[in-house]
């Protein structure tokens, strides 16, 4: 099991990261802004245009520290990593499953079952905790509909039908998402998912958090020796980490969406943390990104009981645990992949 260490976020646009012995040094305008020992880091995410030195990137690759490059506004650009982990037999088995639609469906339907189950849990939590502030009939109907979709998923044998059910469940879930936003509705509202670019504060926040979680899914899959670019539900596409997107599906509602709702409903994130561009797109400001990242790291350190392992783990370890369970399923050590079914 991979130990949960810190992730270094470089948020200044003009920051330049370099190597100094066994330390990562961040410079801003030729002045040292921070120094971090390699052994304390698991990954680095940079939102700087200045980038990093080749020597630092080489050292990170050698030590297995991922380095993710994003634009200052949070759009993913690239990710560097070292030699792939694991053995060739595991990946050969992964590729064979990916080429067999029936075998792929057996794993993919558990990803989507987890996604719908966790989405239903999220609706149930709002129904339970905020009964006086929502339309109970609407939520009750949505919860029942998602339960029905979950039952249908268990019998699905082909990927196209599975994608259809996933789309139906997503429509039901997101139809209630705006109702789960309980404060400052004038500035935080959700009228549907939009991206590339996001057109409102909530979608800008969702896109940024999804990027963070997706990056962790990529790292987790590579850690256990799987190829993050070859998925079972998401089709192959140059540059797309399809398996990471598969794994991301079940984790969105409980690790990303609820996190976003907490930031908004607890007034941690504010309207001033967003910037609207001339083309109508909405982006997080530097201060807004810093606020999100601070609370994202705090959330990762929270201790939960893993629903399958029945053991206490840090929340930030969930992607790594699920990646490990997936690798064991692919090897044949488990009869099927156990999705993360959150009941917290």
N, C-alpha and C positions, 0 to 999 in steps of 0.2 A: 504494500500500500504506500502510495506516495504521501509523504508528509506535507501538510499544508503550511507553506511558507508565505512570505510577503510578496506582493506584486508592487513594483515601483511604477507609479504613474507620473510621467513628465508632462505637465500641462502648459508650461510657458511656450509660446509660439517660437521664440528665438533661442530656446535652450539647445545646447549641443552636448551630447554625452560622449565621454572618452574613457579610455582605460588607463589606470595608474596602479600597476602591480596587481594586487588582488582586490582592487576597489573600482567601482564605477563612479566616475566624477561627472557631475552635471555643471556645465558652465553657462552663464548668462552674461552676455556682453563682456566676455573675457574675464569674468569674475566667478570664482567657485561658489555655486549656490548650494551644493550638497555632495556628500561623499557616502557611498553605500558599499559595504563588503559583499562580495559575491555570495558567500555562504548563507546570507540572510535572505536571498532572493530566489523566487521561483520563476518569475517572468517580469518583463518590462513592457509597458504600453506607453508609446510616445505620441503626443499630440503636437509635436514641434515640426516646423518646416525645415529647421536646421539639420535635424537627423542625428547621426552617430558616426563615430570613426570606424573604419574597417577593422582596426585592431580590436575594438570592443565587440563588434559583431562576431568576429572570429572566436573571441574568448567565450562569448555567450553560447555559440554553437557547440564549442568543445565541452562546455559544462552542462549542456542540456537546458539552458535558460532561453525561453522563447523571447523574441523581440518583435513586438507588433507596432507597425507604423500606421497612424491615422492622421487625417487632416486636423487642424486646430478645432474644426467644428464637429469632429467625431466620425467622419466617414472613413471606413476601413480602406487602407491602401495595400499593405503587404505584410507578410509575416515571415521571419527567418527562423530556421531551426537547424539543428545539427543532424547527425546520422540517425536514421530511423531506428526506433527501438524494436525489440521483439525479433521473432524468427520468421523465416520465409514461409514456413508451413502454415502459420496462422493467417498470413495475408493471402496465400494461395487459396485457402479455404474460404476466406472472405470474398475473394473474387469469384469463386465458383458459385457461391450463394447469390451474389449480386447478378450473375448471368442467368440465374434460374428464377423466374418470376414467382413460381409457387413457393420456393424456399424463402425468397425475399419477403413475400407477403406474411409468412409465419412470424417473422421478426418485426416487420413494419407495423402489423396490426397491434402489436403490444406497445409500440411507441405511441400510436394514436389512441389506444385504449387508455394509456396513462395520461395523455393530453386531455382527453374528454373527462376522465375521472377527476383530474386536478382542477379543470375548469369548473366542473360541477361542484367540487368542494369549495371553490372560491365563491360561487354564487350562494351556496349553503351558509358560508360564514357570514356574508353580508345579510342574508335572510335572518340568521340567528341573532346577530349583534346589533342590527339597525332596523328592526322591524317597524318602528314608528316613522322611518324616514324614506321608505321605499314602497313601491307597489307590490304588495305581498302576492297578489294573484298572478302578476306577471312573472315574478321570480319563481313561484311554485310551479307554474306551467313550464318554464324554461328548465328547471331542475328535473322535472319528470321527463321532458323531451330528451334531455341529455342522457338520462338513465336508459331510455329506450334505444338511443344510438349506441350506447355502450354494449347493450345486449346484442345488437345487430353486428357490431364489430367482431365479436367472438366467433361468429360463423362465416366471416368473409374469407373467400378463397382467392381473390384476384385483386391486384393493386388498383385498377381503375375504380372498382366498386368501393374500395377502401378510401381512395381520395375523395370520392363523392360523399361518403359519410363524414369524413373529416371536414369537408367544406360545409356540410349541413350543421354540424356541431359548432363550428367556428362562427357561423352566422347567428345561431341561437345565443352563444356566449357573448359575442361582441354587441348584440342587440341590447344586452343588459349592462354593458361596461360603463356607459355614461351614468347609469343609475347608481353605480358603486362609487362614483366621485361625489363626495358629500359636502365639499366646501368650495367656496370661490368659483361658482359655476360660470360666472361671467368670463373668467380667464382660462378655466380648465373645463373643457367639454370634449366629448367624443362622439362624432357623428359618422364614424366609420374609419377603418384603417386606411391610411394613405402614407406613402413613402416615396423616396427618390423624386422630389424631396418631400419631407413631412410638411404639412400645411397648417398645423396648429400645435399648441404647446404640448398636449398629451401625446400626440404622435411623435413629436420630436423627442420626448422623454422615452417613449417606448423603443424607438429606433436605437437610441444611444445605449439603453440598458440591454437590448437584444444583442447589440454588437459586443458588449462586455461578456455576456454569458456565452455567446457563440465562440469567442476566442478561447474561453476556458474549456469548452467542449472539444475544440480542436486539440488543445494541449493535452487534455485527458486521454483522448483516443490515441494520440501519438505515444503517450507515456506507456500505455499497455500494449503497444505494438501494432495497432490497427492503422489502416490507411484512411485518413479523414476525408479523402476526396472520392471514395467509392461507397455510395450509399445503397440502401435497400428501398426506400420510399422515394427520395429525391433522385431524379435521373442525373446521369453524368453530364457535366458541362464544364468546359475548360475554366479553370480558376475557381470553381465552386467546391467548397468543402461539404459535399453532399451528406456524408455520414454524420458530420457534426450537426448539420441541419436536422437530420433524423433524430439525433439524440436531444437536440434543443427543443423539439416539439413537446415532449412530455414535461419539460422543466419550465417552459414559459409561464404557465398560469401561477405556479407556486413560488418560483424563484425570481421571476422578472415582473409579471403583472401585479402581483400583490405588493412587491417592493415599490413599484411606481405609485400604486394607490396609497400606500403609506406615506410616501414623500408628499403627495398632494394633500391628503386628508389631514395629516398632522402639520400642515403648513411649513414643512421643512424646505420645500422648493417653492419659489415665489415668482410672480409674473415678471419681475425685473431680471430674472435669471434667463430670460429668453430674448432673442433678437429676431425681428422679422425683416427679411430681405426684400429688395425691390421686386423680385419675381414671385413673391408670395410665400416663399419657403420660410420655415421657422427653425432656428437653431439655438442650442444652448450657448450662453455666454461662457467665458473662461471661469467666472465665479460660479456659474451654474454647474458646470462640469465638475469643478472641485467639490462642490457640495454633494453631488451625486456619488462621486468616487469615494468620498470620505465615509458616507453611510453604506455604500456597497461593501467596502472593506469591513466595516463594523458588522454588517449582516453575516458575512462569511465566517466570522469567528463565533457566532452563536451556536450553542450545542443543541442538537436535536436527536431523536431516536430514529434511526433508519428503519422504515417500515418493513423491509425484507430481512435485513440482518438482525434487527431487534437489538442493535447496539448504539450507544451514544457516539455521535461523530460531530465534527464541525460542519456547519451548513455548507461551507465552501468546498468540502470534500465530496459533495454529492455527485458532481459530474465525473470525478475520478472513480468513485465506487460504481456508478452505472456503467462506465466504460469497461471496468474490470469484469463486471457481471456479463456484459455483452461479449467480451473476449472469451469468457468461459463457455458461454452459450455456443459461440461459433466453433470452438474446439470440440464441443460435444460433452463437456463436463456438466452442463445443465440441460434439462429437457427443453426448456424454452427461456426466452429472455424475460426476467422479472422487472417490469417498469417501476418507476418511483411513484408510488401511490400515496400521496401526502394526506395525512389525517390530523394534522396539527391544529 
